[in-house]
Amino acid sequence: MAENDGESVPPWFVYLIECRDGSIYTGIAIDVAARYAAHCSGKGARYTRAHPPLRLLASVAYPDRSSALKAEYRIKQLTAADKHRLVADLLARGASSADRENQKP
């Protein structure tokens, strides 16, 4: 969908999944529920096939794919402890349904 043809562009989301081994997987998607279902069914990323998902921790909306990719990269550079702190902060701020404004992961 392009903005110039009158249709709205859907937001992209950065999502964080807690895996059964305690690790946190970070990814991007337009439809987080569908992507999480793919991870749970073994058809998602290679990482989640080896480290099955336990639960979806949080998701944050971004206006476009580029912004979501940049945020995903920043999160993936964090240590495990920092990722857990980020998740706690996002949940405290209601990030699962929040839009990109005021979110700086």
C-alpha positions in Angstrom: 0.0 0.0 0.0 1.4 3.3 -1.0 0.6 6.7 0.6 0.3 8.4 -2.7 -2.7 6.3 -3.9 -4.9 7.4 -0.9 -4.5 4.2 1.1 -2.9 4.3 4.6 0.4 2.6 5.2 0.1 0.0 8.0 2.6 0.4 10.8 5.5 -2.0 11.3 6.1 -3.5 14.7 9.2 -4.5 16.6 8.2 -7.5 18.8 10.0 -9.3 21.6 9.5 -13.0 22.3 10.7 -14.8 25.4 12.0 -18.3 24.5 11.8 -21.4 26.6 15.5 -21.1 27.5 15.0 -17.6 28.8 16.5 -15.8 25.8 14.7 -12.9 24.1 14.1 -13.0 20.4 13.5 -9.7 18.6 11.9 -9.3 15.2 9.8 -7.0 13.0 6.4 -7.6 11.3 3.3 -5.9 10.2 1.0 -8.6 11.7 2.6 -9.6 15.0 0.0 -12.2 15.9 0.5 -14.0 12.6 4.3 -13.8 12.9 4.2 -15.1 16.5 2.0 -18.0 15.4 4.5 -18.8 12.7 7.3 -18.9 15.3 5.2 -21.1 17.5 4.5 -23.5 14.7 8.2 -23.9 13.8 7.8 -21.9 10.6 9.3 -18.6 11.9 13.0 -17.7 12.2 15.7 -20.3 12.5 16.5 -19.0 16.0 12.9 -19.7 17.2 13.0 -23.2 15.7 16.0 -24.0 17.9 14.7 -21.9 20.9 11.0 -22.4 20.9 8.8 -19.4 22.0 7.3 -19.3 25.4 5.4 -16.0 25.2 5.1 -12.7 23.3 6.5 -10.1 25.7 5.9 -6.8 23.9 5.5 -5.0 20.6 6.0 -1.4 19.6 4.6 0.3 16.5 6.7 2.2 14.1 5.6 4.3 11.1 7.6 2.4 8.5 9.8 -0.6 7.9 13.0 1.4 8.0 12.3 2.8 11.5 11.3 -0.7 12.8 14.6 -2.2 11.4 16.7 0.5 13.1 14.9 -0.1 16.4 15.3 -3.9 16.0 19.1 -3.5 15.4 19.4 -1.3 18.5 17.6 -3.9 20.6 19.7 -6.8 19.2 22.9 -4.9 20.3 21.7 -5.0 24.0 22.9 -7.5 26.5 20.4 -10.1 27.8 20.0 -8.1 31.1 19.4 -4.9 29.2 16.8 -6.6 27.0 15.0 -7.8 30.1 15.1 -4.2 31.5 13.8 -2.8 28.2 10.9 -5.3 28.3 10.0 -4.3 31.9 10.1 -0.6 30.9 8.0 -1.2 27.7 5.4 -3.1 29.7 5.3 -0.4 32.4 4.6 2.2 29.6 2.0 0.0 27.9 4.1 -0.6 24.7 2.2 -3.5 23.5 -0.4 -1.2 22.1 1.6 2.0 22.0 2.6 3.8 18.8 6.1 4.8 17.8 5.9 8.3 19.4 7.7 8.5 22.7 9.2 5.0 22.3 13.0 4.9 22.1 14.1 1.3 22.3 
